[in-house]
Amino acid sequence: MQFFLYEIAARIVAFYLCVDCGRKLWHGFVERKIAYFNPSLLDWSHWIADRDATPVRYWMQIGIRIILLVSCLFVAIFGWWHPNT
C-alpha cells in the first residue's frame, strides 16, 4: 500500500512540475527572456537572461528547463521507481 501512495504522489508532483516548466518555457520563448534560478538564500532578486543581451545564459536556461520538462514528463508517465529492500 505504501508503494502505491508513493506512485500517486510522485506522479502528481511530476505532473505539476511538468506544467510549471512548460509554462515558464513557453513564456521564455514568447518574451525572449527567462528568469533563472538564484541559489543564494540571502539575495532574492530575480535575475533575467535576455535572448539579445545574454544569449548564452538564455539558451543554458532554456536547455535546463527542457531537461526538467522531459524528466518530469518521464516520471509522470512511468512513475517513481525505488528498489525493494
Rosetta blueprint (number, residue, H / E / L):
1 M L
2 Q H
3 F H
4 F H
5 L H
6 Y H
7 E H
8 I H
9 A H
10 A H
11 R H
12 I H
13 V H
14 A H
15 F H
16 Y H
17 L H
18 C H
19 V H
20 D H
21 C H
22 G H
23 R H
24 K H
25 L H
26 W H
27 H H
28 G H
29 F H
30 V H
31 E H
32 R L
33 K E
34 I E
35 A E
36 Y E
37 F L
38 N L
39 P L
40 S L
41 L L
42 L L
43 D L
44 W L
45 S L
46 H L
47 W E
48 I E
49 A E
50 D E
51 R L
52 D L
53 A L
54 T L
55 P H
56 V H
57 R H
58 Y H
59 W H
60 M H
61 Q H
62 I H
63 G H
64 I H
65 R H
66 I H
67 I H
68 L H
69 L H
70 V H
71 S H
72 C H
73 L H
74 F H
75 V H
76 A H
77 I H
78 F H
79 G L
80 W L
81 W L
82 H L
83 P L
84 N L
85 T L
